[in-house]
Amino acid sequence: MRLTTGMIAGLGLMGAVLLPAQVSAEPKIYAYPSSANFCPAGLQPVTISGVICCGTPNTATSYQQMMSHPAPKKHKVRHYHPRRASYSCVPGEKGCR
């Protein structure tokens, strides 16, 4: 009796551990946004690892939405610093600028 209970518990634990690995093993198929659909009936343009082909997506977002960063882009502020004149000689002498 104890052996069968332990085996059932072990199989259940093994199934719980391996099931998420199998679900995450399938490739992500993203919908490809396009204005024209040249795919056969029932299919739409999809992106699989950067390749566009016909199929049915298994994710709700597009590849562009998934790759976009959630934080807004910061623009780099450039400061203008005028150059100071550097004299190597006394002004008015020959060769001074």
All heavy atoms as an XYZ file, in Angstrom:
719
protein
N       0.817     -1.186      0.000
C       0.000      0.000      0.000
C       0.868      1.259      0.000
O       0.593      2.190     -0.736
C      -0.909     -0.042      1.235
C      -1.982      0.956      1.202
S      -3.297      0.324      0.190
C      -4.589      1.275      0.761
N       1.900      1.282      0.802
C       2.758      2.449      0.882
C       3.545      2.640     -0.410
O       3.789      3.753     -0.827
C       3.731      2.316      2.044
C       3.054      2.292      3.373
C       4.031      2.023      4.447
N       4.206      3.206      5.261
C       5.076      3.302      6.221
N       5.881      2.307      6.477
N       5.166      4.391      6.923
N       3.908      1.541     -1.049
C       4.693      1.616     -2.274
C       3.880      2.246     -3.406
O       4.390      3.103     -4.136
C       5.170      0.219     -2.680
C       6.064      0.147     -3.897
C       7.342      0.926     -3.672
C       6.388     -1.293     -4.231
N       2.635      1.854     -3.545
C       1.814      2.427     -4.621
C       1.515      3.904     -4.372
O       1.498      4.703     -5.303
C       0.495      1.654     -4.774
O      -0.201      1.656     -3.522
C       0.737      0.238     -5.236
N       1.299      4.283     -3.125
C       1.058      5.685     -2.801
C       2.297      6.523     -3.114
O       2.197      7.617     -3.674
C       0.681      5.846     -1.317
O      -0.404      4.979     -1.018
C       0.299      7.266     -0.997
N       3.454      5.992     -2.776
C       4.703      6.693     -3.061
C       4.957      6.793     -4.552
O       5.438      7.824     -5.043
N       4.635      5.741     -5.297
C       4.831      5.776     -6.751
C       3.887      6.785     -7.397
O       4.283      7.530     -8.291
C       4.616      4.384     -7.357
C       5.771      3.450     -7.114
S       5.530      1.802     -7.764
C       5.030      2.081     -9.416
N       2.662      6.813     -6.950
C       1.692      7.762     -7.506
C       2.121      9.192     -7.201
O       2.065     10.077     -8.062
C       0.272      7.469     -6.971
C      -0.225      6.148     -7.545
C      -0.685      8.604     -7.311
C      -1.519      5.668     -6.947
N       2.577      9.428     -5.973
C       3.038     10.765     -5.606
C       4.279     11.148     -6.425
O       4.407     12.285     -6.884
C       3.354     10.825     -4.112
N       5.178     10.198     -6.635
C       6.381     10.459     -7.428
C       6.049     10.756     -8.873
O       6.620     11.672     -9.480
N       5.116     10.001     -9.466
C       4.709     10.262    -10.845
C       4.005     11.610    -10.976
O       4.195     12.332    -11.952
C       3.806      9.137    -11.352
C       4.503      7.797    -11.632
C       3.471      6.736    -11.990
C       5.520      7.962    -12.742
N       3.207     11.950     -9.987
C       2.533     13.240    -10.005
C       3.524     14.387     -9.904
O       3.408     15.393    -10.610
N       4.517     14.237     -9.044
C       5.539     15.270     -8.899
C       6.372     15.384    -10.174
O       6.676     16.489    -10.631
C       6.437     14.952     -7.700
C       7.516     15.973     -7.375
C       6.874     17.313     -7.046
C       8.363     15.493     -6.218
N       6.711     14.257    -10.770
C       7.490     14.274    -12.009
C       6.679     14.923    -13.131
O       7.209     15.704    -13.920
C       7.883     12.847    -12.413
C       8.816     12.807    -13.611
S       9.401     11.162    -14.003
C       7.916     10.414    -14.642
N       5.399     14.647    -13.222
C       4.553     15.261    -14.238
C       4.424     16.759    -14.040
O       4.415     17.526    -14.996
N       4.343     17.198    -12.779
C       4.239     18.630    -12.491
C       5.524     19.360    -12.844
O       5.502     20.521    -13.242
C       3.899     18.841    -11.019
N       6.656     18.683    -12.725
C       7.942     19.311    -13.042
C       8.170     19.338    -14.545
O       8.661     20.318    -15.100
C       9.091     18.567    -12.321
C      10.440     19.032    -12.827
C       8.994     18.774    -10.821
N       7.837     18.297    -15.256
C       8.118     18.200    -16.687
C       7.087     18.911    -17.556
O       7.399     19.294    -18.671
C       8.217     16.734    -17.110
C       9.401     15.958    -16.528
C       9.364     14.523    -16.997
C      10.718     16.608    -16.905
N       5.871     19.078    -17.100
C       4.824     19.699    -17.906
C       5.156     21.136    -18.303
O       5.022     21.479    -19.472
C       3.473     19.624    -17.186
C       2.279     20.161    -17.976
C       2.086     19.325    -19.241
C       1.041     20.131    -17.130
N       5.617     22.023    -17.409
C       5.962     23.386    -17.841
C       7.085     23.414    -18.876
O       7.111     24.271    -19.744
C       6.394     24.079    -16.546
C       5.712     23.332    -15.474
C       5.661     21.909    -15.961
N       8.021     22.474    -18.811
C       9.104     22.435    -19.793
C       8.554     22.103    -21.175
O       9.027     22.619    -22.183
C      10.154     21.421    -19.369
N       7.569     21.241    -21.258
C       6.990     20.886    -22.546
C       6.166     22.034    -23.113
O       6.159     22.262    -24.309
C       6.113     19.647    -22.405
C       6.905     18.385    -22.129
C       5.999     17.196    -21.885
O       4.794     17.369    -21.718
N       6.564     16.018    -21.844
N       5.470     22.759    -22.276
C       4.647     23.874    -22.746
C       5.534     24.994    -23.275
O       5.258     25.588    -24.304
C       3.730     24.383    -21.610
C       3.050     25.677    -22.003
C       2.704     23.323    -21.255
N       6.630     25.290    -22.587
C       7.508     26.375    -23.019
C       8.415     25.954    -24.170
O       9.103     26.788    -24.739
C       8.354     26.863    -21.853
O       9.235     25.837    -21.439
N       8.427     24.682    -24.531
C       9.310     24.206    -25.595
C       8.782     24.554    -26.984
O       9.552     24.574    -27.931
C       9.499     22.695    -25.472
N       7.489     24.811    -27.142
C       6.978     25.124    -28.473
C       7.396     26.538    -28.877
O       7.490     27.431    -28.046
C       5.474     24.942    -28.542
C       4.665     25.931    -27.740
C       3.179     25.655    -27.846
O       2.788     24.500    -27.673
O       2.446     26.596    -28.134
N       7.702     26.762    -30.150
C       8.207     28.078    -30.588
C       7.113     29.145    -30.535
O       5.931     28.855    -30.689
C       8.655     27.825    -32.021
C       7.825     26.684    -32.482
C       7.620     25.820    -31.255
N       7.537     30.369    -30.326
C       6.601     31.498    -30.314
C       6.306     31.899    -31.755
O       7.198     32.148    -32.544
C       7.213     32.689    -29.583
C       7.610     32.402    -28.158
C       6.425     32.509    -27.269
C       6.891     32.351    -25.838
N       5.850     32.332    -24.892
N       5.027     31.923    -32.104
C       4.593     32.318    -33.439
C       3.797     33.606    -33.279
O       2.740     33.626    -32.663
C       3.736     31.219    -34.096
C       4.535     29.917    -34.172
C       3.288     31.657    -35.475
C       3.733     28.735    -34.657
N       4.352     34.703    -33.822
C       3.750     36.024    -33.674
C       3.000     36.403    -34.943
O       3.419     36.073    -36.043
C       4.832     37.074    -33.412
C       5.627     36.825    -32.157
C       6.866     36.217    -32.215
C       5.133     37.203    -30.920
C       7.602     35.984    -31.066
C       5.861     36.980    -29.776
C       7.099     36.369    -29.854
O       7.814     36.146    -28.713
N       1.899     37.126    -34.781
C       1.167     37.651    -35.934
C       2.003     38.743    -36.583
O       2.628     39.550    -35.904
C      -0.181     38.212    -35.493
N       2.044     38.762    -37.917
C       2.797     39.786    -38.650
C       1.809     40.810    -39.177
O       0.941     40.490    -39.983
C       3.574     39.158    -39.797
C       4.422     40.142    -40.545
C       5.627     40.575    -40.024
C       4.012     40.662    -41.769
C       6.406     41.489    -40.697
C       4.786     41.578    -42.451
C       5.983     41.988    -41.908
O       6.755     42.897    -42.576
N       1.919     42.073    -38.729
C       0.965     43.084    -39.190
C       1.242     43.464    -40.648
O       2.350     43.866    -41.002
C       1.224     44.267    -38.255
C       2.618     44.079    -37.776
C       2.872     42.602    -37.771
N       0.258     43.270    -41.509
C       0.411     43.654    -42.916
C      -0.949     44.092    -43.447
O      -1.999     43.703    -42.933
C       0.960     42.490    -43.738
O       0.037     41.442    -43.767
N      -0.925     44.880    -44.509
C      -2.173     45.367    -45.084
C      -2.782     44.347    -46.045
O      -3.985     44.335    -46.258
C      -1.928     46.684    -45.814
O      -0.946     46.494    -46.819
N      -1.944     43.481    -46.649
C      -2.444     42.484    -47.597
C      -2.200     41.084    -47.046
O      -1.175     40.813    -46.426
C      -1.732     42.637    -48.931
N      -3.156     40.187    -47.274
C      -3.022     38.813    -46.822
C      -3.017     37.907    -48.052
O      -4.047     37.684    -48.676
C      -4.178     38.453    -45.886
C      -4.037     37.063    -45.310
O      -3.099     36.337    -45.599
N      -4.998     36.693    -44.478
N      -1.857     37.383    -48.416
C      -1.730     36.493    -49.566
C      -1.677     35.028    -49.152
O      -1.312     34.177    -49.944
C      -0.463     36.857    -50.363
C      -0.503     38.255    -50.902
C       0.301     39.243    -50.360
C      -1.351     38.596    -51.941
C       0.275     40.535    -50.855
C      -1.387     39.883    -52.445
C      -0.570     40.856    -51.899
N      -2.031     34.734    -47.924
C      -2.007     33.360    -47.414
C      -3.293     32.635    -47.796
O      -4.318     33.260    -48.066
C      -1.853     33.372    -45.897
S      -0.272     34.021    -45.357
N      -3.274     31.299    -47.807
C      -4.500     30.532    -48.078
C      -5.573     30.808    -47.022
O      -5.281     31.344    -45.946
C      -4.038     29.075    -47.999
C      -2.565     29.111    -48.186
C      -2.103     30.431    -47.670
N      -6.788     30.434    -47.325
C      -7.917     30.683    -46.417
C      -7.665     30.037    -45.064
O      -7.214     28.908    -44.969
C      -9.197     30.132    -47.019
N      -7.935     30.782    -44.005
C      -7.763     30.270    -42.647
C      -6.391     30.554    -42.061
O      -6.173     30.323    -40.886
N      -5.457     31.029    -42.856
C      -4.116     31.338    -42.370
C      -3.855     32.836    -42.496
O      -4.545     33.530    -43.224
C      -3.064     30.556    -43.158
C      -3.177     29.028    -43.108
C      -2.119     28.399    -43.996
C      -3.048     28.528    -41.692
N      -2.852     33.313    -41.789
C      -2.480     34.708    -41.853
C      -0.962     34.813    -41.788
O      -0.296     33.862    -41.401
C      -3.123     35.493    -40.712
C      -2.566     35.173    -39.333
C      -3.261     35.966    -38.261
O      -4.471     35.953    -38.167
N      -2.495     36.653    -37.448
N      -0.399     35.969    -42.172
C       1.058     36.110    -42.086
C       1.526     36.058    -40.636
O       0.956     36.718    -39.762
C       1.330     37.484    -42.687
C       0.116     37.830    -43.463
C      -1.012     37.124    -42.820
N       2.539     35.244    -40.360
C       3.107     35.109    -39.023
C       4.629     35.206    -39.112
O       5.218     35.042    -40.177
C       2.699     33.774    -38.357
C       1.212     33.730    -38.091
C       3.120     32.595    -39.186
N       5.250     35.459    -37.969
C       6.701     35.530    -37.881
C       7.187     34.431    -36.953
O       6.743     34.344    -35.810
C       7.142     36.895    -37.321
O       6.576     37.914    -38.117
C       8.634     37.035    -37.325
N       8.088     33.591    -37.453
C       8.709     32.545    -36.647
C      10.212     32.750    -36.731
O      10.794     32.607    -37.798
C       8.353     31.134    -37.151
C       6.845     30.947    -37.204
C       8.990     30.068    -36.274
C       6.427     29.667    -37.878
N      10.840     33.143    -35.640
C      12.286     33.382    -35.570
C      12.740     34.359    -36.649
O      13.779     34.154    -37.278
C      13.052     32.072    -35.680
O      12.691     31.201    -34.647
N      11.960     35.383    -36.931
C      12.326     36.393    -37.908
C      11.941     36.071    -39.333
O      12.140     36.868    -40.228
N      11.394     34.889    -39.596
C      10.979     34.485    -40.942
C       9.479     34.684    -41.066
O       8.710     34.232    -40.218
C      11.352     33.009    -41.206
C      10.887     32.577    -42.569
C      12.842     32.805    -41.055
N       9.037     35.347    -42.128
C       7.610     35.597    -42.345
C       7.053     34.485    -43.216
O       7.592     34.176    -44.281
C       7.396     36.959    -43.019
C       7.978     38.062    -42.149
C       5.910     37.205    -43.272
C       8.030     39.394    -42.825
N       5.980     33.836    -42.753
C       5.335     32.776    -43.520
C       3.853     32.755    -43.146
O       3.378     33.601    -42.405
C       6.001     31.434    -43.245
S       6.052     30.991    -41.517
N       3.107     31.805    -43.669
C       1.675     31.695    -43.389
C       1.451     30.687    -42.263
O       2.119     29.666    -42.192
C       0.926     31.241    -44.631
S       0.985     32.442    -45.972
N       0.498     30.994    -41.387
C       0.189     30.089    -40.287
C      -0.818     30.720    -39.358
O      -1.492     31.694    -39.704
N      -0.921     30.165    -38.157
C      -1.796     30.720    -37.130
C      -0.934     31.057    -35.923
O      -0.166     30.218    -35.450
C      -2.896     29.721    -36.718
O      -2.281     28.474    -36.396
C      -3.893     29.508    -37.819
N      -1.019     32.289    -35.415
C      -0.182     32.684    -34.279
C      -0.618     31.999    -32.991
O      -1.791     31.686    -32.805
C      -0.378     34.192    -34.203
C      -1.671     34.447    -34.866
C      -1.842     33.377    -35.896
N       0.350     31.730    -32.091
C       0.012     31.161    -30.791
C       0.254     32.165    -29.666
O       0.232     31.814    -28.505
C       0.781     29.860    -30.531
C       2.277     30.052    -30.506
O       2.777     31.151    -30.619
N       2.998     28.955    -30.358
N       0.523     33.434    -30.012
C       0.648     34.507    -29.034
C      -0.279     35.652    -29.437
O      -0.612     35.801    -30.609
C       2.091     35.043    -28.967
O       2.458     35.505    -30.258
C       3.061     33.984    -28.511
N      -0.679     36.447    -28.474
C      -1.622     37.532    -28.744
C      -0.921     38.796    -29.232
O      -1.543     39.644    -29.847
C      -2.427     37.843    -27.484
N       0.372     38.936    -28.965
C       1.096     40.144    -29.354
C       1.864     39.918    -30.645
O       2.118     38.795    -31.041
C       2.093     40.554    -28.261
O       3.039     39.492    -28.097
C       1.407     40.815    -26.954
N       2.244     41.025    -31.284
C       3.076     40.914    -32.477
C       4.541     40.936    -32.051
O       4.883     41.274    -30.921
C       2.793     42.066    -33.444
O       3.273     43.279    -32.905
N       5.429     40.593    -32.971
C       6.856     40.554    -32.671
C       7.373     41.959    -32.357
O       8.194     42.134    -31.463
C       7.610     39.960    -33.860
C       9.077     39.766    -33.603
C       9.512     38.747    -32.772
C      10.018     40.596    -34.183
C      10.851     38.557    -32.520
C      11.373     40.412    -33.942
C      11.780     39.391    -33.121
O      13.114     39.208    -32.866
N       6.875     42.969    -33.076
C       7.302     44.338    -32.831
C       6.867     44.803    -31.438
O       7.603     45.494    -30.745
C       6.741     45.284    -33.903
C       7.369     45.119    -35.258
C       6.811     43.936    -36.043
O       5.821     43.319    -35.649
N       7.451     43.615    -37.149
N       5.662     44.430    -31.010
C       5.197     44.806    -29.679
C       6.019     44.113    -28.599
O       6.326     44.696    -27.564
C       3.725     44.446    -29.505
C       2.785     45.285    -30.319
C       1.364     44.748    -30.270
O       1.140     43.582    -29.977
N       0.401     45.607    -30.583
N       6.396     42.870    -28.841
C       7.169     42.122    -27.863
C       8.584     42.696    -27.731
O       9.136     42.776    -26.643
C       7.237     40.650    -28.273
C       7.796     39.714    -27.235
S       9.572     39.422    -27.270
C       9.885     38.970    -28.919
N       9.173     43.143    -28.831
C      10.532     43.644    -28.806
C      10.627     45.098    -28.354
O      11.700     45.557    -27.987
C      11.181     43.514    -30.192
C      11.446     42.077    -30.596
S      12.536     41.198    -29.478
C      14.081     42.001    -29.826
N       9.526     45.845    -28.371
C       9.587     47.249    -27.969
C       9.832     47.339    -26.473
O       9.326     46.548    -25.681
C       8.300     47.974    -28.342
O       7.230     47.466    -27.576
N      10.616     48.330    -26.090
C      10.968     48.515    -24.687
C       9.851     49.285    -24.000
O       9.349     50.266    -24.549
C      12.288     49.275    -24.586
C      12.926     49.155    -23.250
N      12.580     49.935    -22.187
C      13.887     48.317    -22.796
C      13.300     49.606    -21.141
N      14.106     48.620    -21.488
N       9.455     48.905    -22.790
C       8.334     49.571    -22.140
C       8.649     50.994    -21.678
O       7.758     51.806    -21.547
C       8.023     48.680    -20.943
C       9.291     47.961    -20.671
C       9.969     47.787    -22.002
N       9.909     51.311    -21.435
C      10.259     52.647    -20.963
C      10.398     53.597    -22.146
O      10.869     53.209    -23.207
C      11.568     52.602    -20.189
N       9.994     54.859    -21.979
C      10.149     55.815    -23.079
C      11.626     56.100    -23.332
O      12.452     56.055    -22.422
C       9.419     57.063    -22.586
C       9.425     56.943    -21.103
C       9.395     55.469    -20.810
N      11.940     56.420    -24.575
C      13.324     56.716    -24.929
C      13.684     58.111    -24.431
O      12.913     59.049    -24.578
C      13.513     56.648    -26.445
C      13.363     55.259    -26.984
C      13.627     55.243    -28.471
C      13.486     53.846    -29.018
N      13.721     53.809    -30.461
N      14.853     58.205    -23.857
C      15.338     59.490    -23.387
C      16.199     60.102    -24.474
O      17.016     59.435    -25.082
C      16.151     59.331    -22.114
C      15.331     58.893    -20.928
C      16.170     58.833    -19.682
C      15.327     58.417    -18.493
N      16.125     58.336    -17.272
N      15.993     61.384    -24.700
C      16.793     62.081    -25.689
C      18.001     62.687    -25.003
O      17.899     63.275    -23.927
C      15.966     63.173    -26.376
C      14.818     62.619    -27.153
N      14.977     61.973    -28.346
C      13.489     62.575    -26.879
C      13.811     61.578    -28.792
N      12.880     61.925    -27.918
N      19.147     62.527    -25.630
C      20.370     63.065    -25.063
C      20.388     64.580    -25.256
O      20.192     65.078    -26.361
C      21.580     62.436    -25.750
C      22.876     62.824    -25.122
C      24.032     62.069    -25.751
C      25.318     62.439    -25.071
N      26.459     61.722    -25.637
N      20.618     65.311    -24.171
C      20.663     66.765    -24.212
C      22.098     67.172    -24.500
O      23.029     66.758    -23.803
C      20.190     67.376    -22.879
C      20.296     68.886    -22.905
C      18.770     66.932    -22.585
N      22.267     67.953    -25.549
C      23.597     68.434    -25.898
C      23.743     69.875    -25.428
O      22.887     70.717    -25.695
C      23.824     68.338    -27.394
C      23.787     66.916    -27.872
C      24.050     66.846    -29.332
N      23.917     65.472    -29.778
C      24.687     64.929    -30.688
N      25.616     65.628    -31.271
N      24.518     63.673    -31.035
N      24.825     70.125    -24.741
C      25.103     71.470    -24.248
C      26.139     72.118    -25.158
O      27.103     71.495    -25.578
C      25.624     71.418    -22.814
C      24.635     70.823    -21.865
N      23.550     71.518    -21.386
C      24.543     69.583    -21.312
C      22.858     70.746    -20.586
N      23.429     69.566    -20.519
N      25.938     73.404    -25.418
C      26.860     74.152    -26.261
C      27.840     74.901    -25.371
O      27.443     75.670    -24.497
C      26.094     75.129    -27.156
C      26.990     76.039    -27.955
C      27.738     75.534    -29.013
C      27.118     77.379    -27.638
C      28.575     76.360    -29.739
C      27.939     78.207    -28.362
C      28.683     77.691    -29.407
O      29.511     78.487    -30.126
N      29.109     74.640    -25.562
C      30.155     75.338    -24.834
C      31.024     76.066    -25.856
O      31.776     75.438    -26.591
C      31.018     74.358    -24.036
C      30.260     73.625    -22.988
N      29.802     74.230    -21.840
C      29.850     72.332    -22.906
C      29.162     73.347    -21.096
N      29.174     72.187    -21.726
N      30.914     77.416    -25.908
C      31.749     78.135    -26.877
C      33.224     78.008    -26.491
O      33.573     77.978    -25.316
C      31.266     79.580    -26.775
C      30.594     79.679    -25.454
C      30.076     78.313    -25.128
N      34.056     77.905    -27.516
C      35.492     77.776    -27.260
C      36.064     79.134    -26.862
O      35.725     80.161    -27.443
C      36.203     77.265    -28.499
C      35.829     75.858    -28.822
C      36.664     75.372    -29.969
N      36.346     73.986    -30.217
C      37.252     73.059    -30.409
N      38.523     73.366    -30.409
N      36.894     71.825    -30.612
N      36.961     79.096    -25.924
C      37.637     80.315    -25.501
C      38.870     80.504    -26.380
O      39.529     79.547    -26.764
C      38.048     80.219    -24.050
C      36.859     80.142    -23.123
C      37.319     80.102    -21.697
N      36.157     79.955    -20.821
C      36.233     79.634    -19.557
N      37.406     79.425    -18.998
N      35.155     79.526    -18.837
N      39.160     81.728    -26.645
C      40.339     82.023    -27.458
C      41.593     81.766    -26.634
O      41.690     82.170    -25.479
C      40.308     83.466    -27.925
N      42.503     81.044    -27.200
C      43.765     80.797    -26.507
C      44.883     81.463    -27.298
O      45.097     81.157    -28.465
C      44.008     79.299    -26.374
O      44.087     78.718    -27.640
N      45.546     82.397    -26.661
C      46.616     83.138    -27.317
C      47.960     82.567    -26.878
O      48.197     82.338    -25.693
C      46.554     84.631    -26.969
C      45.278     85.281    -27.469
C      44.261     85.636    -26.590
C      45.118     85.546    -28.803
C      43.112     86.224    -27.041
C      43.966     86.138    -29.279
C      42.958     86.469    -28.382
O      41.829     87.061    -28.849
N      48.817     82.346    -27.863
C      50.151     81.888    -27.525
C      51.143     83.038    -27.501
O      52.311     82.845    -27.197
C      50.596     80.822    -28.538
O      50.609     81.384    -29.829
N      50.667     84.229    -27.866
C      51.539     85.406    -27.840
C      50.717     86.633    -27.482
O      49.492     86.565    -27.408
C      52.230     85.578    -29.183
S      51.093     85.766    -30.548
N      51.352     87.732    -27.316
C      50.665     88.966    -26.959
C      49.932     89.489    -28.189
O      50.503     89.517    -29.289
C      51.689     90.025    -26.454
C      50.995     91.319    -26.068
C      52.481     89.472    -25.286
N      48.636     89.877    -28.072
C      47.928     90.388    -29.244
C      48.617     91.604    -29.825
O      49.144     92.446    -29.103
C      46.553     90.772    -28.685
C      46.398     89.982    -27.437
C      47.777     89.791    -26.891
N      48.651     91.677    -31.153
C      49.294     92.775    -31.858
C      50.652     92.404    -32.401
O      51.180     93.067    -33.274
N      51.252     91.336    -31.929
C      52.548     90.903    -32.441
C      52.332     90.118    -33.733
O      51.256     89.600    -33.982
C      53.264     90.023    -31.420
C      53.812     90.780    -30.251
C      54.651     89.888    -29.349
O      54.971     88.762    -29.757
O      54.955     90.324    -28.247
N      53.365     90.021    -34.481
C      53.298     89.309    -35.756
C      53.087     87.819    -35.472
O      53.766     87.229    -34.640
C      54.599     89.522    -36.530
C      54.564     88.958    -37.906
C      55.830     89.320    -38.631
C      55.798     88.768    -40.032
N      56.977     89.099    -40.781
N      52.134     87.201    -36.204
C      51.860     85.775    -36.054
C      50.747     85.454    -35.069
O      50.393     84.300    -34.904
N      50.195     86.434    -34.397
C      49.083     86.175    -33.472
C      47.772     86.162    -34.231
O      47.593     86.856    -35.202
C      49.027     87.265    -32.396
S      50.353     87.121    -31.204
N      46.865     85.438    -33.787
C      45.571     85.407    -34.433
C      44.568     86.257    -33.718
O      44.496     86.507    -32.617
C      44.994     84.018    -34.590
C      45.552     82.947    -33.773
C      44.818     81.666    -34.057
N      45.155     80.755    -32.972
C      44.557     79.664    -32.745
N      43.581     79.294    -33.499
N      44.903     78.866    -31.794
